[in-house]
Amino acid sequence: MMRFKIEIEPLADHFVVAAKDWETGELKDAFTLNESGVDMLKLFCQGKDVDSISHEMSEMYDAPLEVISKDVRTFADRLLKKGLM
C-alpha cells in the first residue's frame, strides 16, 4: 500500500510522479519514470503484491516472468527505500 497520494503526469517521453501527503497535499517526493515504471506503480497503488504485479507485467509486455519478477522486486525495493510504501 502506498503511504502517499500519487499523481502521474506525462512529460515528453517519460512521466513525472509526485508523491503528496494524503491530508495536506504537501509534496513529499518527485521523480520520473518510463512507461513500464508507471504501469508497475499503478499496480502497486491498487494494492497488488509483487507476485501479482510480476504476472500481470509479464503478460502485458510478453516478457519472461523471471526477468519481470526481478524488475518488479527491484522497483518495489526502491519504493520502500524512498519511504513510499
URUR-V34186 format. One record per backbone hydrogen bond with DSSP energy under -1.0 kcal/mol. CO is the residue of the C=O (numbers start at 1). NH is the residue of the N-H. Records with the same first field share a line. If there is no record, write none. Layout:
BEGIN
CO=NH, NH
END
This chain:
BEGIN
5=20
7=18
9=16
11=14
14=11
15=33
16=9
17=31
18=7
19=28, 29
20=5
21=25
26=21
29=19
31=17
33=15
34=38
35=39
36=40
37=41
38=42
39=43
40=44
41=45
42=46
43=48
44=47
49=53
50=54
51=55
52=56
53=57
54=58
55=59
56=60
57=61
58=63
64=68
65=69
66=70
67=71
68=72
69=73
70=74
71=75
72=76
73=77
74=78
75=79
76=80
77=81
78=82
79=84
80=83
84=3
END
